[in-house]
Each structure stands twice: as structure tokens, then as C-alpha cells.
Amino acid sequence: MNISKAEQRTLHVLARGGGIVVKKDEKGKIVEVSCVSREGWTLVDCSLGVFKKLKHRRLVASSNSGPYRATLKGRRSVRAQLDNRA
């Protein structure tokens, strides 16, 4: 599966325990996303376009109205990286 660098970075953060917090308008449409690592840092590469691609490919999902997290398919599609802290 071809995944861009921004999508890979986002999936790495999610695979390590982070989440994507969404902000919706009054109609329930997602208008803003922010990817937060488990340490509390915000990832700049995670934009609304990247989020929509990941959601369309079913690499991220939300359960019980919580933040979006990596699915099993998403964790399997992440390429290995020696130092994942960068």
C-alpha cells in the first residue's frame, strides 16, 4: 500500500499510543483535526486531508466517541523504523 510521508508519521504516532482528536461543527461535520502523541505533543503533519485519507483506507477508527486510533490494518501498514521517537 502506498502511504505518503505525512500519513506514515501520523500512523507512527498512533501506533505508539497517540490519538487524533477531531473538532466538529454544529452539523456534525469534521472541520479540524489534531494528532496528539501519548506524551502530549501535537504532530503538525496531520492535516484534515491526511486524516480523510487514513479514514477512507480504514487505517484509523474511533470507538465509543473517543479519539481516532490506529486500527489493526493501520498498525500493520506502518513501515518499520529504527528510532521511532523522532
PEVEN-V400096 format. One line per field, one symbol per residue. psi: psi as a letter, one per 20 degrees, with the letter a starting at -180 (. if undefined). A space follows every 10 residues. Layout:
psi->???
This chain:
psi->poprghhggg hgghhjjaqo pqpqaiijpp iqqpppriij qpphiorhgg ghghhhjkiq qqqlkaqprp rghghhipqq pgoji.
